[in-house]
Structures are given as C-alpha cells and as structure tokens.
Amino acid sequence: MHKSGFINIIGNPNVGKSTLINKLVGEQLSIITSKVQTTRHRILGIVNGDNFQLVFSDTPGIIKPAYSLQKSMMDFVKEAIEDADIILYVLEMGEKINIEKKLHQKFTDGTVPVIILINKIDLSTQNEVDLTIQTIQEQYPKSEVFAISALKNFNIESVLNRLIDLVPLSPPYFPKDQFTDKPERFFVNEILRQKIFMYYDKEIPYSVEVQTEEFIEKPSIIKLRCYIIVERESQKGIIIGHRGIALKKIGSKARKDLEIFFKKKIFIEIKVKVSKNWRSNDIQLRKFGYK
C-alpha cells in the first residue's frame, strides 16, 4: 500500500520556511536570506520513500498585497491551500498566526489536518516554548503543534514521521526519482536572486527579477547567459556598481553555488536591463511566471 499527499507550508514572512523545506526535502530548493519576502513562487519539493511520497509546497510568506506582483504571490498561497492534503503553518516564538477567514475555518473545522510548527525554539527557554504550545493548542484544539528548530534540525524527523502517518493512500503523483517540479533554469534564477538579496540593500532586491536566456549543458560545463531585470536606470547602475565590481561579485558568488548545485563547472554571463515598473505590469508578470 502506498501513501501520497500534498503538504502546503505557509506562514508569516521570514519565519524560516525556506530553511525548513530544504531540511525536509534534503535539497537546496528554496533560497534563504535574512530579508522578508524572499520566496516569490510556489515551489514543490518531493520526498520519496518505499511506500510514500510527500509533496511539499513552499509558498511566499503571507502579506497584504501592495502591488500586482505581491497579489500574484498571494494567489500562489491560495492555490496551494486548495490543493493541500495537510497544512503546515510555521511561526516563530512570540508571533501570532496571521490567516484570513477562509483559512481560519480550515484550522478549526478539522476537514484538513493542520500542523503548526513553532520554529527557532533554540532562541527561547523551555518555559517560553511550553507556554506558547499551550496557548496555540487552546486557540486551535484540532491542530497539532510541534516545537522545532529548522536550522538545528531539531524535531524535523518527528514532523516527517507524523506527515507520513497523515497522508492518504494514493499512488505517487511524480516519478520516484524526482525531487522538484521546477526546471533547471528556475534554480539558476533563484540562486542569482539570492545573491542580490544578500548583497544589496533597501528596495533593490525587491525590484529585481532574473531570467536565464541561455542554458547550454555539456559533459563538463554548463554555459549560462542571465539577465537581471530592474525597474529604473538608477537601479541598473547600483546593480552593476563602479567599474562593474558589484556585478562581478554576485556573479562569482552565484557561480560557486551553482557549481555545487549542478555538480559541474559553470560559466555565467550576466547582463542588466530595465523593464519599467515590471512588478505592476501584468504582461511582464506573466512572462516571468507569476500569472
């Protein structure tokens, strides 16, 4: 008998969801930075066993949309919730659960199993953790609560075992050797975008999109041509930096991570171009995969 199910991971921005899904899947699928709203797309990570398949869906952190891109990001969250066999909600110590009315009903009516994960407990005392668990269980008595540290890998195996217990009987949805639904170019874009989040401040990372226009794989090397898209000419200058030093830095950092990810040498050419106000342009958002 085989068990399979879709597990949607949601939560407030910057609660360590990306670290968690990478730990659960055992692959670097979601980019991790210290800034909020790093995740923009719905990313599937697949865990396979002899008699089970867990399909994790990492979605953007829940926010109130301010422009078209953010609205599309929240549409990914709603879509994933509708598909979910199990909902994983991630929050940190001291945070409140931030959900709309429709999702609140799923938390309280018991129609879909809900597991609430309290992350980063390594930064708190046991007494604080116990009190938080008690408060959540009183608020959502039909949900299960686990205290975890995704970074320290604490209690992750217990969560996985519980998920295997809960998923329904079903044949696998994906081939057993597949660990994500995204193409290779997607991960090139994400790794480069991660470097931009890490090495640029303020609005720059949120105004950037990355596209891989060329992906040529040979036996010993992958050749890439990527474009960093910004909204204004002034942002283009900041990305490139004086004499191109800033752009060379993120290119070098991205290349090292890509060589680890693909286990091959990487040659990467990066150019920067302006697409005015692309975050509010439905045509551009569709081109970038947000519609």
C-alpha positions in Angstrom: 0.0 0.0 0.0 1.3 3.4 -1.0 0.6 6.8 0.6 1.0 10.2 -1.2 -0.1 13.7 -0.4 0.4 17.5 -0.9 1.6 19.4 2.1 1.4 23.1 2.0 3.9 25.1 4.0 2.6 28.6 4.9 3.4 31.2 7.5 4.4 34.8 8.2 7.3 36.3 6.2 10.8 35.4 7.5 9.9 32.5 9.8 12.5 30.1 8.3 10.1 28.3 5.9 12.8 28.0 3.2 15.3 26.5 5.7 12.5 24.1 6.8 11.6 22.8 3.3 15.3 22.4 2.4 15.7 20.3 5.5 12.6 18.3 4.8 13.5 17.6 1.2 17.2 17.3 1.7 18.0 19.6 -1.2 18.6 23.3 -1.6 15.3 24.2 -3.3 14.3 27.5 -1.7 16.6 30.4 -1.4 17.4 31.6 2.1 18.3 35.2 3.1 17.7 37.4 6.2 15.2 39.6 4.3 11.4 39.0 4.2 9.5 38.0 1.1 12.5 36.2 -0.4 10.2 33.4 -1.8 8.0 34.6 -4.7 6.9 31.4 -6.4 5.2 28.2 -5.3 8.0 25.6 -5.2 7.3 21.9 -4.9 9.8 19.7 -3.0 9.3 15.9 -3.2 10.3 13.4 -0.6 10.1 9.7 -1.6 10.2 6.6 0.4 9.5 2.9 -0.5 5.8 3.3 0.3 5.2 7.0 0.5 5.6 10.3 -1.4 5.4 13.7 0.4 4.9 16.7 -2.0 5.8 19.9 -0.1 4.7 23.2 -1.4 6.7 26.2 -0.3 4.8 29.4 -0.8 5.5 33.1 -0.2 5.0 34.4 3.3 1.5 35.8 4.0 1.3 39.6 3.5 -1.2 42.2 2.5 -0.5 42.8 -1.2 0.7 46.3 -2.2 1.1 45.8 -6.0 0.5 43.2 -8.7 3.5 41.0 -8.0 2.5 40.6 -4.4 -1.1 39.8 -5.4 0.2 37.1 -7.6 2.4 35.8 -4.8 -0.7 35.6 -2.5 -2.6 33.8 -5.3 0.1 31.1 -5.1 -0.7 30.7 -1.4 -4.5 30.4 -2.0 -3.9 27.8 -4.8 -1.7 25.7 -2.6 -4.2 25.8 0.3 -6.9 24.5 -2.0 -4.7 21.6 -3.1 -3.4 20.6 0.3 -4.0 17.3 2.0 -2.1 18.7 5.0 -1.4 22.3 6.0 1.9 23.1 7.8 1.8 26.6 9.4 5.2 27.9 10.5 5.6 30.7 13.0 8.3 31.9 15.5 8.1 32.4 19.2 6.1 35.4 20.1 4.3 35.6 16.7 0.6 35.4 16.2 -1.0 33.2 13.5 -1.9 35.5 10.5 -4.6 33.9 8.5 -7.7 35.1 6.6 -11.2 33.9 7.4 -11.3 31.1 4.8 -8.1 29.6 6.1 -9.1 30.1 9.7 -12.1 27.8 9.0 -9.7 25.0 7.9 -7.8 25.4 11.1 -10.9 25.0 13.2 -13.2 22.6 11.4 -10.8 19.6 11.2 -11.6 18.9 7.5 -7.9 19.1 6.6 -5.1 18.1 9.1 -3.3 21.2 10.3 0.2 21.0 11.9 1.5 24.2 13.5 5.3 24.4 13.8 6.9 26.8 16.2 10.3 27.4 14.7 13.6 28.8 16.1 12.9 27.5 19.6 16.7 27.3 20.1 16.5 31.0 20.7 14.0 30.6 23.6 13.7 29.0 27.0 11.8 25.7 27.6 9.3 27.6 29.7 8.5 30.0 26.9 8.2 27.2 24.4 5.8 25.3 26.7 3.6 28.4 27.3 3.4 29.0 23.5 2.4 25.4 22.7 -0.3 25.6 25.4 -1.7 28.9 24.0 -1.8 27.6 20.4 -3.4 24.3 21.4 -6.1 26.3 23.3 -6.7 28.5 20.3 -6.7 25.7 17.7 -7.6 22.5 19.5 -8.0 20.5 16.3 -4.4 21.3 15.2 -1.2 19.5 16.2 1.7 21.6 17.5 5.4 20.8 17.1 8.3 22.8 18.5 11.2 22.7 16.1 14.5 24.3 15.0 14.9 24.0 11.3 18.4 25.4 11.4 19.5 22.9 14.1 17.4 20.1 12.6 15.6 19.6 15.9 12.4 17.6 15.8 12.3 17.5 11.9 12.3 13.7 11.8 9.3 13.6 14.2 7.4 16.0 11.9 8.2 13.9 8.8 7.1 10.7 10.5 3.8 12.4 11.5 3.2 13.6 8.0 3.8 10.1 6.6 1.1 8.9 9.1 -1.4 11.5 7.9 -1.1 11.5 4.1 -3.8 9.5 2.3 -3.5 6.2 0.5 -2.6 7.1 -3.1 -0.1 6.2 -5.9 2.8 8.7 -6.3 2.0 11.9 -8.1 5.5 12.2 -9.5 8.3 9.8 -10.7 10.1 8.4 -7.7 13.5 9.9 -8.7 12.1 13.5 -9.0 12.6 16.0 -6.1 11.0 19.1 -7.5 8.7 20.4 -10.2 10.9 23.3 -11.3 13.2 23.3 -14.3 16.9 23.8 -14.1 16.7 27.4 -15.2 14.5 28.2 -12.3 17.2 27.4 -9.8 19.8 29.4 -11.8 17.4 32.4 -11.4 16.8 31.8 -7.8 20.5 31.4 -6.8 21.4 34.6 -8.6 18.4 36.4 -7.0 19.5 35.1 -3.6 22.9 36.8 -4.0 21.1 40.1 -4.9 19.1 39.8 -1.7 22.3 39.2 0.3 24.5 42.0 -1.1 22.1 44.8 -1.9 20.0 46.9 0.5 16.7 48.6 0.7 14.4 48.4 -2.4 16.9 46.9 -4.8 16.3 43.2 -4.1 12.5 43.6 -4.3 12.7 45.4 -7.6 14.7 42.7 -9.3 13.8 39.7 -11.4 16.2 37.2 -13.0 15.8 35.4 -16.3 18.1 32.7 -17.7 18.1 33.2 -21.5 20.6 30.5 -22.4 21.3 27.2 -20.7 23.8 25.1 -22.6 24.9 21.9 -20.9 28.0 20.0 -22.0 29.6 17.0 -20.4 32.0 19.0 -18.2 30.5 22.5 -18.1 27.2 24.5 -18.2 27.2 27.8 -20.0 24.6 30.4 -18.8 23.5 33.8 -20.0 21.3 35.6 -17.5 19.6 38.9 -17.3 18.9 40.8 -14.2 15.8 43.0 -14.7 15.3 46.2 -12.7 12.6 48.8 -12.8 14.8 52.0 -13.2 18.0 53.1 -14.7 19.3 54.2 -11.3 18.9 50.6 -10.1 20.8 49.3 -13.1 23.8 51.5 -12.1 23.6 50.2 -8.5 23.5 46.6 -9.6 26.5 47.0 -11.9 28.5 49.1 -9.4 31.6 51.1 -10.1 33.6 49.5 -13.0 31.3 46.5 -12.8 32.7 45.4 -9.4 29.3 44.7 -7.7 28.0 42.7 -10.6 31.2 40.6 -10.8 30.9 39.9 -7.1 27.4 38.5 -7.2 28.3 36.6 -10.4 31.2 35.0 -8.7 29.2 34.1 -5.6 26.4 32.7 -7.7 28.8 30.6 -9.8 30.2 28.9 -6.8 26.7 27.9 -5.5 25.6 26.8 -9.0 28.7 24.5 -9.3 27.7 22.8 -6.1 24.0 22.6 -7.1 24.7 21.2 -10.6 28.0 19.4 -9.7 29.6 20.8 -12.9 31.8 23.8 -13.8 29.7 26.9 -14.6 30.4 29.7 -17.0 27.9 32.5 -16.4 27.4 35.8 -18.3 25.2 38.4 -16.6 23.6 41.5 -18.1 21.3 44.0 -16.6 18.4 45.6 -18.3 15.5 47.9 -17.3 11.8 47.0 -17.6 9.9 50.0 -16.2 7.6 49.1 -13.3 7.5 45.4 -14.2 6.1 44.5 -10.7 2.8 46.2 -11.6 2.7 45.1 -15.3 0.5 42.0 -15.9 2.2 41.3 -19.2 5.6 41.2 -17.6 4.5 39.3 -14.6 3.0 36.6 -17.0 6.3 36.5 -18.8 8.1 35.9 -15.5 5.7 33.1 -14.5 3.6 34.9 -11.9 0.3 34.7 -13.8 
